Amino acid sequence: MEINNIGNNAGLVWNALNTNGKMTETKLKKETGLASAEFFAALGWLAREGKVATVVETRCGKDCEYYTLNA
């Protein structure tokens, strides 16, 4: 995986979060069309830049993890 691809994929993830707000891993992968390795590399890129955060919410007694953009 080339560094340029990771950067481009990070842009896809950032745009999806910017457009839709907080999203689960499954929804983000579907929205961006990224495979797991591509998704997590992009997420790591954004996390390193401090642009993304995780939020855990409890719904119906179950913890759900969401990704969101940092303010």
C-alpha positions in Angstrom: 0.0 0.0 0.0 1.5 3.3 -1.1 1.6 6.4 1.2 -0.4 8.4 -1.4 -3.1 5.8 -1.3 -3.3 6.0 2.5 -3.6 9.8 2.3 -6.3 9.6 -0.3 -8.2 7.0 1.7 -7.9 9.2 4.8 -9.6 11.9 2.7 -12.4 9.5 1.9 -12.9 8.7 5.6 -12.7 12.4 6.6 -15.3 13.4 3.9 -17.7 10.6 5.0 -17.5 11.7 8.6 -17.8 15.4 7.7 -20.9 14.7 5.6 -22.6 12.2 7.8 -21.4 12.8 11.4 -20.4 10.0 13.7 -20.4 6.6 12.1 -19.7 3.0 13.0 -16.8 1.1 11.4 -19.2 -0.9 9.3 -21.0 2.1 7.9 -17.7 4.0 7.2 -16.3 1.0 5.3 -19.5 0.7 3.3 -19.6 4.5 2.6 -16.0 4.7 1.5 -15.7 1.3 -0.1 -12.5 0.6 1.7 -11.3 -2.9 2.7 -10.3 -3.4 6.4 -6.5 -2.8 5.9 -7.1 0.3 3.8 -9.7 1.6 6.3 -7.5 1.2 9.4 -4.4 2.7 7.7 -6.6 5.7 6.8 -8.0 5.9 10.3 -4.4 5.7 11.7 -3.4 8.6 9.4 -6.3 10.7 10.7 -5.7 9.8 14.3 -2.0 10.7 14.1 -3.1 14.1 12.8 -5.6 14.4 15.7 -8.5 14.7 13.3 -10.6 11.7 14.4 -11.8 10.3 17.7 -13.8 7.3 18.9 -16.9 7.6 21.0 -18.5 4.8 22.9 -22.2 4.9 23.6 -24.4 2.4 25.4 -27.5 1.5 23.5 -29.9 -1.2 24.6 -27.4 -2.4 27.1 -24.7 -2.8 24.4 -21.6 -0.6 23.9 -21.4 0.8 20.4 -18.2 2.4 19.1 -18.4 5.3 16.7 -15.8 7.4 14.8 -16.2 11.1 14.6 -14.2 14.2 13.6 -12.5 16.2 16.3 -13.8 19.7 16.7 
